[in-house]
Amino acid sequence: MRQDAAEFVRNVTARTRLPLDYTVDSLRVVDFIVDGLRKGRPGRTSVQSVLYGLGAYAGEVLVRRAGAEWVPFDAAQRELFGQAVGVRMPDGRVWNPLGKVVKRFEVGQRESMRTLYLQLHGRAAPVARPAGPGAVREGRVVNGC
């Protein structure tokens, strides 16, 4: 999936100046692109490869910024999510960024990759803070949200 995301970014940024830099803020760009695709009202099959690329990119942001890892879904998860792969967070929860992008396309602004990131439980903490309430120990927040 990492290679799929990198190839998508290379292809898109070769033609445009979209800031796909694997930052959390770039997830707003993902939402923006999907919204643009929706405006043209194409069928999902005609934009499936773009949605897949955006989902791979969004998942890679979760890998790089939230401590997730790409994992193959088991049969039950594949049936539930409609995808073969997703990401597992440090707390063990699995998420479906490929499907989340498709939902944004189908449903609209109620679904957001950036909001998903902000709501993730078990994100790896970016910087350790001093001990005390909200302190980070071994990549997890202790006594905090």
CNS distance restraints for C-alpha pairs under 8 A (distance, minus, plus):
assign (resid   1 and name CA) (resid   5 and name CA) 6.15 0.50 0.50
assign (resid   1 and name CA) (resid  56 and name CA) 6.09 0.50 0.50
assign (resid   1 and name CA) (resid  60 and name CA) 7.62 0.50 0.50
assign (resid   1 and name CA) (resid  70 and name CA) 7.30 0.50 0.50
assign (resid   2 and name CA) (resid   6 and name CA) 6.21 0.50 0.50
assign (resid   2 and name CA) (resid  56 and name CA) 7.34 0.50 0.50
assign (resid   2 and name CA) (resid  57 and name CA) 7.92 0.50 0.50
assign (resid   2 and name CA) (resid  60 and name CA) 6.29 0.50 0.50
assign (resid   3 and name CA) (resid   7 and name CA) 6.03 0.50 0.50
assign (resid   4 and name CA) (resid   8 and name CA) 6.14 0.50 0.50
assign (resid   4 and name CA) (resid  53 and name CA) 6.80 0.50 0.50
assign (resid   4 and name CA) (resid  56 and name CA) 6.45 0.50 0.50
assign (resid   4 and name CA) (resid  57 and name CA) 7.83 0.50 0.50
assign (resid   5 and name CA) (resid   9 and name CA) 6.20 0.50 0.50
assign (resid   5 and name CA) (resid  53 and name CA) 6.06 0.50 0.50
assign (resid   5 and name CA) (resid  54 and name CA) 7.59 0.50 0.50
assign (resid   5 and name CA) (resid  56 and name CA) 4.97 0.50 0.50
assign (resid   5 and name CA) (resid  57 and name CA) 4.53 0.50 0.50
assign (resid   5 and name CA) (resid  60 and name CA) 6.78 0.50 0.50
assign (resid   6 and name CA) (resid  10 and name CA) 6.14 0.50 0.50
assign (resid   6 and name CA) (resid  57 and name CA) 7.48 0.50 0.50
assign (resid   7 and name CA) (resid  11 and name CA) 6.15 0.50 0.50
assign (resid   8 and name CA) (resid  12 and name CA) 6.07 0.50 0.50
assign (resid   8 and name CA) (resid  53 and name CA) 5.44 0.50 0.50
assign (resid   8 and name CA) (resid  54 and name CA) 7.63 0.50 0.50
assign (resid   8 and name CA) (resid  57 and name CA) 7.48 0.50 0.50
assign (resid   9 and name CA) (resid  13 and name CA) 5.81 0.50 0.50
assign (resid   9 and name CA) (resid  20 and name CA) 6.58 0.50 0.50
assign (resid   9 and name CA) (resid  57 and name CA) 7.52 0.50 0.50
assign (resid  10 and name CA) (resid  14 and name CA) 5.94 0.50 0.50
assign (resid  11 and name CA) (resid  15 and name CA) 6.92 0.50 0.50
assign (resid  12 and name CA) (resid  16 and name CA) 6.11 0.50 0.50
assign (resid  12 and name CA) (resid  18 and name CA) 7.62 0.50 0.50
assign (resid  13 and name CA) (resid  17 and name CA) 5.62 0.50 0.50
assign (resid  13 and name CA) (resid  18 and name CA) 6.08 0.50 0.50
assign (resid  13 and name CA) (resid  19 and name CA) 7.90 0.50 0.50
assign (resid  13 and name CA) (resid  20 and name CA) 7.58 0.50 0.50
assign (resid  18 and name CA) (resid  29 and name CA) 7.50 0.50 0.50
assign (resid  19 and name CA) (resid  26 and name CA) 6.49 0.50 0.50
assign (resid  19 and name CA) (resid  29 and name CA) 7.40 0.50 0.50
assign (resid  20 and name CA) (resid  26 and name CA) 5.70 0.50 0.50
assign (resid  20 and name CA) (resid  29 and name CA) 7.39 0.50 0.50
assign (resid  21 and name CA) (resid  26 and name CA) 6.55 0.50 0.50
assign (resid  22 and name CA) (resid  26 and name CA) 6.36 0.50 0.50
assign (resid  22 and name CA) (resid  57 and name CA) 7.61 0.50 0.50
assign (resid  22 and name CA) (resid  58 and name CA) 7.97 0.50 0.50
assign (resid  22 and name CA) (resid  60 and name CA) 7.31 0.50 0.50
assign (resid  22 and name CA) (resid  61 and name CA) 5.05 0.50 0.50
assign (resid  22 and name CA) (resid  64 and name CA) 7.41 0.50 0.50
assign (resid  22 and name CA) (resid  65 and name CA) 7.95 0.50 0.50
assign (resid  23 and name CA) (resid  27 and name CA) 7.27 0.50 0.50
assign (resid  23 and name CA) (resid  61 and name CA) 6.45 0.50 0.50
assign (resid  23 and name CA) (resid  65 and name CA) 7.19 0.50 0.50
assign (resid  24 and name CA) (resid  28 and name CA) 7.94 0.50 0.50
assign (resid  24 and name CA) (resid  61 and name CA) 6.80 0.50 0.50
assign (resid  24 and name CA) (resid  65 and name CA) 7.18 0.50 0.50
assign (resid  24 and name CA) (resid 114 and name CA) 6.84 0.50 0.50
assign (resid  24 and name CA) (resid 117 and name CA) 7.56 0.50 0.50
assign (resid  25 and name CA) (resid  29 and name CA) 7.59 0.50 0.50
assign (resid  25 and name CA) (resid 114 and name CA) 7.24 0.50 0.50
assign (resid  26 and name CA) (resid  30 and name CA) 6.74 0.50 0.50
assign (resid  27 and name CA) (resid  31 and name CA) 6.44 0.50 0.50
assign (resid  27 and name CA) (resid  58 and name CA) 6.56 0.50 0.50
assign (resid  27 and name CA) (resid  61 and name CA) 7.97 0.50 0.50
assign (resid  27 and name CA) (resid 113 and name CA) 5.77 0.50 0.50
assign (resid  27 and name CA) (resid 114 and name CA) 4.99 0.50 0.50
assign (resid  28 and name CA) (resid  32 and name CA) 6.10 0.50 0.50
assign (resid  28 and name CA) (resid 113 and name CA) 7.24 0.50 0.50
assign (resid  28 and name CA) (resid 114 and name CA) 5.84 0.50 0.50
assign (resid  29 and name CA) (resid  33 and name CA) 6.07 0.50 0.50
assign (resid  30 and name CA) (resid  34 and name CA) 6.26 0.50 0.50
assign (resid  30 and name CA) (resid  54 and name CA) 6.34 0.50 0.50
assign (resid  30 and name CA) (resid  58 and name CA) 7.39 0.50 0.50
assign (resid  30 and name CA) (resid 113 and name CA) 7.23 0.50 0.50
assign (resid  31 and name CA) (resid  35 and name CA) 6.15 0.50 0.50
assign (resid  31 and name CA) (resid 101 and name CA) 7.85 0.50 0.50
assign (resid  31 and name CA) (resid 104 and name CA) 7.35 0.50 0.50
assign (resid  31 and name CA) (resid 112 and name CA) 6.14 0.50 0.50
assign (resid  31 and name CA) (resid 113 and name CA) 6.50 0.50 0.50
assign (resid  31 and name CA) (resid 114 and name CA) 7.69 0.50 0.50
assign (resid  32 and name CA) (resid  36 and name CA) 6.26 0.50 0.50
assign (resid  33 and name CA) (resid  37 and name CA) 6.31 0.50 0.50
assign (resid  34 and name CA) (resid  38 and name CA) 6.26 0.50 0.50
assign (resid  34 and name CA) (resid  51 and name CA) 7.55 0.50 0.50
assign (resid  34 and name CA) (resid 101 and name CA) 7.41 0.50 0.50
assign (resid  34 and name CA) (resid 104 and name CA) 6.81 0.50 0.50
assign (resid  34 and name CA) (resid 105 and name CA) 5.74 0.50 0.50
assign (resid  35 and name CA) (resid  39 and name CA) 6.45 0.50 0.50
assign (resid  35 and name CA) (resid 104 and name CA) 7.70 0.50 0.50
assign (resid  35 and name CA) (resid 105 and name CA) 6.81 0.50 0.50
assign (resid  35 and name CA) (resid 108 and name CA) 7.11 0.50 0.50
assign (resid  35 and name CA) (resid 109 and name CA) 7.83 0.50 0.50
assign (resid  36 and name CA) (resid  40 and name CA) 7.08 0.50 0.50
assign (resid  37 and name CA) (resid  41 and name CA) 7.05 0.50 0.50
assign (resid  37 and name CA) (resid  42 and name CA) 7.34 0.50 0.50
assign (resid  37 and name CA) (resid  47 and name CA) 7.70 0.50 0.50
assign (resid  37 and name CA) (resid 105 and name CA) 7.44 0.50 0.50
assign (resid  38 and name CA) (resid  42 and name CA) 6.97 0.50 0.50
assign (resid  38 and name CA) (resid 105 and name CA) 5.98 0.50 0.50
assign (resid  38 and name CA) (resid 106 and name CA) 7.87 0.50 0.50
assign (resid  38 and name CA) (resid 108 and name CA) 7.98 0.50 0.50
assign (resid  42 and name CA) (resid  46 and name CA) 6.49 0.50 0.50
assign (resid  42 and name CA) (resid  47 and name CA) 7.28 0.50 0.50
assign (resid  43 and name CA) (resid  47 and name CA) 7.13 0.50 0.50
assign (resid  44 and name CA) (resid  48 and name CA) 5.76 0.50 0.50
assign (resid  47 and name CA) (resid  51 and name CA) 6.26 0.50 0.50
assign (resid  48 and name CA) (resid  52 and name CA) 6.05 0.50 0.50
assign (resid  49 and name CA) (resid  53 and name CA) 6.19 0.50 0.50
assign (resid  50 and name CA) (resid  54 and name CA) 6.13 0.50 0.50
assign (resid  51 and name CA) (resid  55 and name CA) 6.05 0.50 0.50
assign (resid  51 and name CA) (resid  98 and name CA) 7.50 0.50 0.50
assign (resid  51 and name CA) (resid 101 and name CA) 6.33 0.50 0.50
assign (resid  51 and name CA) (resid 102 and name CA) 6.35 0.50 0.50
assign (resid  52 and name CA) (resid  56 and name CA) 6.10 0.50 0.50
assign (resid  52 and name CA) (resid  98 and name CA) 6.14 0.50 0.50
assign (resid  52 and name CA) (resid 101 and name CA) 7.95 0.50 0.50
assign (resid  53 and name CA) (resid  57 and name CA) 6.08 0.50 0.50
assign (resid  54 and name CA) (resid  58 and name CA) 6.03 0.50 0.50
assign (resid  54 and name CA) (resid  98 and name CA) 7.54 0.50 0.50
assign (resid  54 and name CA) (resid 101 and name CA) 6.92 0.50 0.50
assign (resid  55 and name CA) (resid  59 and name CA) 6.04 0.50 0.50
assign (resid  55 and name CA) (resid  97 and name CA) 5.26 0.50 0.50
assign (resid  55 and name CA) (resid  98 and name CA) 3.98 0.50 0.50
assign (resid  55 and name CA) (resid  99 and name CA) 7.24 0.50 0.50
assign (resid  55 and name CA) (resid 100 and name CA) 7.35 0.50 0.50
assign (resid  55 and name CA) (resid 101 and name CA) 5.56 0.50 0.50
assign (resid  55 and name CA) (resid 102 and name CA) 7.97 0.50 0.50
assign (resid  56 and name CA) (resid  60 and name CA) 6.13 0.50 0.50
assign (resid  56 and name CA) (resid  97 and name CA) 7.18 0.50 0.50
assign (resid  56 and name CA) (resid  98 and name CA) 6.27 0.50 0.50
assign (resid  57 and name CA) (resid  61 and name CA) 6.35 0.50 0.50
assign (resid  58 and name CA) (resid  62 and name CA) 6.55 0.50 0.50
assign (resid  58 and name CA) (resid  97 and name CA) 6.23 0.50 0.50
assign (resid  58 and name CA) (resid  98 and name CA) 7.84 0.50 0.50
assign (resid  58 and name CA) (resid 113 and name CA) 7.07 0.50 0.50
assign (resid  59 and name CA) (resid  63 and name CA) 6.31 0.50 0.50
assign (resid  59 and name CA) (resid  70 and name CA) 7.82 0.50 0.50
assign (resid  59 and name CA) (resid  86 and name CA) 7.44 0.50 0.50
assign (resid  59 and name CA) (resid  87 and name CA) 6.74 0.50 0.50
assign (resid  59 and name CA) (resid  96 and name CA) 7.95 0.50 0.50
assign (resid  59 and name CA) (resid  97 and name CA) 5.30 0.50 0.50
assign (resid  59 and name CA) (resid  98 and name CA) 7.31 0.50 0.50
assign (resid  60 and name CA) (resid  64 and name CA) 6.10 0.50 0.50
assign (resid  61 and name CA) (resid  65 and name CA) 5.70 0.50 0.50
assign (resid  61 and name CA) (resid  66 and name CA) 7.57 0.50 0.50
assign (resid  62 and name CA) (resid  66 and name CA) 4.95 0.50 0.50
assign (resid  62 and name CA) (resid  67 and name CA) 6.73 0.50 0.50
assign (resid  62 and name CA) (resid  68 and name CA) 5.67 0.50 0.50
assign (resid  62 and name CA) (resid  69 and name CA) 8.00 0.50 0.50
assign (resid  62 and name CA) (resid  87 and name CA) 7.75 0.50 0.50
assign (resid  62 and name CA) (resid 117 and name CA) 7.26 0.50 0.50
assign (resid  63 and name CA) (resid  67 and name CA) 5.27 0.50 0.50
assign (resid  63 and name CA) (resid  68 and name CA) 4.20 0.50 0.50
assign (resid  63 and name CA) (resid  69 and name CA) 5.33 0.50 0.50
assign (resid  63 and name CA) (resid  70 and name CA) 7.22 0.50 0.50
assign (resid  63 and name CA) (resid  87 and name CA) 7.46 0.50 0.50
assign (resid  64 and name CA) (resid  68 and name CA) 7.25 0.50 0.50
assign (resid  65 and name CA) (resid 124 and name CA) 7.77 0.50 0.50
assign (resid  65 and name CA) (resid 126 and name CA) 7.68 0.50 0.50
assign (resid  66 and name CA) (resid  89 and name CA) 7.44 0.50 0.50
assign (resid  66 and name CA) (resid 123 and name CA) 4.69 0.50 0.50
assign (resid  66 and name CA) (resid 124 and name CA) 5.11 0.50 0.50
assign (resid  66 and name CA) (resid 125 and name CA) 7.46 0.50 0.50
assign (resid  66 and name CA) (resid 126 and name CA) 7.92 0.50 0.50
assign (resid  67 and name CA) (resid  89 and name CA) 6.39 0.50 0.50
assign (resid  67 and name CA) (resid  90 and name CA) 6.20 0.50 0.50
assign (resid  67 and name CA) (resid 123 and name CA) 6.18 0.50 0.50
assign (resid  67 and name CA) (resid 124 and name CA) 5.05 0.50 0.50
assign (resid  68 and name CA) (resid  87 and name CA) 5.84 0.50 0.50
assign (resid  68 and name CA) (resid  88 and name CA) 5.26 0.50 0.50
assign (resid  68 and name CA) (resid  89 and name CA) 4.33 0.50 0.50
assign (resid  68 and name CA) (resid  90 and name CA) 6.11 0.50 0.50
assign (resid  68 and name CA) (resid 123 and name CA) 7.64 0.50 0.50
assign (resid  69 and name CA) (resid  87 and name CA) 5.22 0.50 0.50
assign (resid  69 and name CA) (resid  88 and name CA) 5.33 0.50 0.50
assign (resid  69 and name CA) (resid  89 and name CA) 6.69 0.50 0.50
assign (resid  70 and name CA) (resid  85 and name CA) 6.94 0.50 0.50
assign (resid  70 and name CA) (resid  86 and name CA) 5.73 0.50 0.50
assign (resid  70 and name CA) (resid  87 and name CA) 4.43 0.50 0.50
assign (resid  70 and name CA) (resid  88 and name CA) 6.46 0.50 0.50
assign (resid  71 and name CA) (resid  85 and name CA) 5.68 0.50 0.50
assign (resid  71 and name CA) (resid  86 and name CA) 5.59 0.50 0.50
assign (resid  71 and name CA) (resid  87 and name CA) 5.56 0.50 0.50
assign (resid  71 and name CA) (resid  88 and name CA) 6.52 0.50 0.50
assign (resid  72 and name CA) (resid  84 and name CA) 5.96 0.50 0.50
assign (resid  72 and name CA) (resid  85 and name CA) 4.34 0.50 0.50
assign (resid  72 and name CA) (resid  86 and name CA) 6.45 0.50 0.50
assign (resid  73 and name CA) (resid  77 and name CA) 5.32 0.50 0.50
assign (resid  73 and name CA) (resid  78 and name CA) 5.57 0.50 0.50
assign (resid  73 and name CA) (resid  83 and name CA) 7.58 0.50 0.50
assign (resid  73 and name CA) (resid  84 and name CA) 5.46 0.50 0.50
assign (resid  73 and name CA) (resid  85 and name CA) 5.11 0.50 0.50
assign (resid  73 and name CA) (resid  86 and name CA) 6.59 0.50 0.50
assign (resid  74 and name CA) (resid  78 and name CA) 6.06 0.50 0.50
assign (resid  74 and name CA) (resid  84 and name CA) 7.94 0.50 0.50
assign (resid  75 and name CA) (resid  79 and name CA) 6.23 0.50 0.50
assign (resid  76 and name CA) (resid  80 and name CA) 6.15 0.50 0.50
assign (resid  77 and name CA) (resid  81 and name CA) 5.80 0.50 0.50
assign (resid  77 and name CA) (resid  82 and name CA) 7.76 0.50 0.50
assign (resid  77 and name CA) (resid  83 and name CA) 7.97 0.50 0.50
assign (resid  78 and name CA) (resid  82 and name CA) 5.17 0.50 0.50
assign (resid  78 and name CA) (resid  83 and name CA) 5.23 0.50 0.50
assign (resid  78 and name CA) (resid  84 and name CA) 5.43 0.50 0.50
assign (resid  78 and name CA) (resid  85 and name CA) 7.70 0.50 0.50
assign (resid  79 and name CA) (resid  83 and name CA) 7.61 0.50 0.50
assign (resid  81 and name CA) (resid  96 and name CA) 6.77 0.50 0.50
assign (resid  81 and name CA) (resid  99 and name CA) 6.71 0.50 0.50
assign (resid  82 and name CA) (resid  99 and name CA) 7.26 0.50 0.50
assign (resid  83 and name CA) (resid  96 and name CA) 7.68 0.50 0.50
assign (resid  83 and name CA) (resid  98 and name CA) 7.23 0.50 0.50
assign (resid  83 and name CA) (resid  99 and name CA) 6.98 0.50 0.50
assign (resid  85 and name CA) (resid  96 and name CA) 7.52 0.50 0.50
assign (resid  86 and name CA) (resid  94 and name CA) 6.73 0.50 0.50
assign (resid  86 and name CA) (resid  95 and name CA) 5.77 0.50 0.50
assign (resid  86 and name CA) (resid  96 and name CA) 4.83 0.50 0.50
assign (resid  86 and name CA) (resid  97 and name CA) 6.52 0.50 0.50
assign (resid  86 and name CA) (resid  98 and name CA) 7.30 0.50 0.50
assign (resid  87 and name CA) (resid  94 and name CA) 5.50 0.50 0.50
assign (resid  87 and name CA) (resid  95 and name CA) 5.35 0.50 0.50
assign (resid  87 and name CA) (resid  96 and name CA) 6.55 0.50 0.50
assign (resid  87 and name CA) (resid  97 and name CA) 7.56 0.50 0.50
assign (resid  88 and name CA) (resid  92 and name CA) 5.80 0.50 0.50
assign (resid  88 and name CA) (resid  93 and name CA) 5.55 0.50 0.50
assign (resid  88 and name CA) (resid  94 and name CA) 4.29 0.50 0.50
assign (resid  88 and name CA) (resid  95 and name CA) 6.40 0.50 0.50
assign (resid  89 and name CA) (resid  93 and name CA) 5.42 0.50 0.50
assign (resid  89 and name CA) (resid  94 and name CA) 6.23 0.50 0.50
assign (resid  89 and name CA) (resid  95 and name CA) 7.78 0.50 0.50
assign (resid  89 and name CA) (resid 121 and name CA) 7.96 0.50 0.50
assign (resid  89 and name CA) (resid 122 and name CA) 6.08 0.50 0.50
assign (resid  89 and name CA) (resid 123 and name CA) 6.62 0.50 0.50
assign (resid  90 and name CA) (resid 122 and name CA) 5.55 0.50 0.50
assign (resid  90 and name CA) (resid 123 and name CA) 6.57 0.50 0.50
assign (resid  90 and name CA) (resid 124 and name CA) 6.72 0.50 0.50
assign (resid  91 and name CA) (resid 121 and name CA) 7.38 0.50 0.50
assign (resid  91 and name CA) (resid 122 and name CA) 4.75 0.50 0.50
assign (resid  91 and name CA) (resid 123 and name CA) 7.76 0.50 0.50
assign (resid  92 and name CA) (resid 122 and name CA) 7.92 0.50 0.50
assign (resid  93 and name CA) (resid 122 and name CA) 7.95 0.50 0.50
assign (resid  96 and name CA) (resid 100 and name CA) 6.14 0.50 0.50
assign (resid  97 and name CA) (resid 101 and name CA) 6.31 0.50 0.50
assign (resid  97 and name CA) (resid 113 and name CA) 7.60 0.50 0.50
assign (resid  98 and name CA) (resid 102 and name CA) 6.64 0.50 0.50
assign (resid  99 and name CA) (resid 103 and name CA) 6.13 0.50 0.50
assign (resid 100 and name CA) (resid 104 and name CA) 6.25 0.50 0.50
assign (resid 100 and name CA) (resid 111 and name CA) 7.04 0.50 0.50
assign (resid 100 and name CA) (resid 112 and name CA) 7.52 0.50 0.50
assign (resid 100 and name CA) (resid 113 and name CA) 6.97 0.50 0.50
assign (resid 101 and name CA) (resid 105 and name CA) 6.38 0.50 0.50
assign (resid 101 and name CA) (resid 111 and name CA) 7.96 0.50 0.50
assign (resid 101 and name CA) (resid 112 and name CA) 7.73 0.50 0.50
assign (resid 101 and name CA) (resid 113 and name CA) 7.10 0.50 0.50
assign (resid 102 and name CA) (resid 106 and name CA) 6.18 0.50 0.50
assign (resid 103 and name CA) (resid 107 and name CA) 5.56 0.50 0.50
assign (resid 103 and name CA) (resid 108 and name CA) 7.30 0.50 0.50
assign (resid 103 and name CA) (resid 111 and name CA) 6.44 0.50 0.50
assign (resid 104 and name CA) (resid 108 and name CA) 4.78 0.50 0.50
assign (resid 104 and name CA) (resid 109 and name CA) 6.36 0.50 0.50
assign (resid 104 and name CA) (resid 110 and name CA) 7.28 0.50 0.50
assign (resid 104 and name CA) (resid 111 and name CA) 4.87 0.50 0.50
assign (resid 104 and name CA) (resid 112 and name CA) 6.38 0.50 0.50
assign (resid 107 and name CA) (resid 111 and name CA) 6.95 0.50 0.50
assign (resid 111 and name CA) (resid 115 and name CA) 7.85 0.50 0.50
assign (resid 112 and name CA) (resid 116 and name CA) 6.11 0.50 0.50
assign (resid 113 and name CA) (resid 117 and name CA) 6.30 0.50 0.50
assign (resid 114 and name CA) (resid 118 and name CA) 6.38 0.50 0.50
assign (resid 115 and name CA) (resid 119 and name CA) 6.19 0.50 0.50
assign (resid 116 and name CA) (resid 120 and name CA) 6.21 0.50 0.50
assign (resid 122 and name CA) (resid 140 and name CA) 7.10 0.50 0.50
assign (resid 123 and name CA) (resid 140 and name CA) 7.66 0.50 0.50
assign (resid 124 and name CA) (resid 139 and name CA) 5.26 0.50 0.50
assign (resid 124 and name CA) (resid 140 and name CA) 6.20 0.50 0.50
assign (resid 125 and name CA) (resid 136 and name CA) 7.06 0.50 0.50
assign (resid 125 and name CA) (resid 139 and name CA) 5.39 0.50 0.50
assign (resid 125 and name CA) (resid 140 and name CA) 6.23 0.50 0.50
assign (resid 125 and name CA) (resid 141 and name CA) 6.97 0.50 0.50
assign (resid 128 and name CA) (resid 135 and name CA) 7.20 0.50 0.50
assign (resid 128 and name CA) (resid 136 and name CA) 5.35 0.50 0.50
assign (resid 128 and name CA) (resid 137 and name CA) 7.43 0.50 0.50
assign (resid 128 and name CA) (resid 139 and name CA) 7.59 0.50 0.50
assign (resid 129 and name CA) (resid 135 and name CA) 5.44 0.50 0.50
assign (resid 129 and name CA) (resid 136 and name CA) 5.94 0.50 0.50
assign (resid 130 and name CA) (resid 135 and name CA) 5.87 0.50 0.50
assign (resid 130 and name CA) (resid 136 and name CA) 7.60 0.50 0.50
assign (resid 131 and name CA) (resid 135 and name CA) 4.87 0.50 0.50
assign (resid 131 and name CA) (resid 136 and name CA) 7.23 0.50 0.50
assign (resid 133 and name CA) (resid 142 and name CA) 6.93 0.50 0.50
assign (resid 133 and name CA) (resid 143 and name CA) 5.39 0.50 0.50
assign (resid 133 and name CA) (resid 144 and name CA) 6.54 0.50 0.50
assign (resid 134 and name CA) (resid 141 and name CA) 5.98 0.50 0.50
assign (resid 134 and name CA) (resid 142 and name CA) 5.43 0.50 0.50
assign (resid 134 and name CA) (resid 143 and name CA) 5.13 0.50 0.50
assign (resid 134 and name CA) (resid 144 and name CA) 4.39 0.50 0.50
assign (resid 134 and name CA) (resid 145 and name CA) 7.40 0.50 0.50
assign (resid 135 and name CA) (resid 141 and name CA) 5.94 0.50 0.50
assign (resid 135 and name CA) (resid 142 and name CA) 5.55 0.50 0.50
assign (resid 135 and name CA) (resid 143 and name CA) 7.23 0.50 0.50
assign (resid 135 and name CA) (resid 144 and name CA) 7.59 0.50 0.50
assign (resid 136 and name CA) (resid 140 and name CA) 5.41 0.50 0.50
assign (resid 136 and name CA) (resid 141 and name CA) 4.55 0.50 0.50
assign (resid 136 and name CA) (resid 142 and name CA) 5.82 0.50 0.50
assign (resid 137 and name CA) (resid 141 and name CA) 6.52 0.50 0.50
assign (resid 137 and name CA) (resid 142 and name CA) 6.80 0.50 0.50
assign (resid 141 and name CA) (resid 145 and name CA) 6.86 0.50 0.50
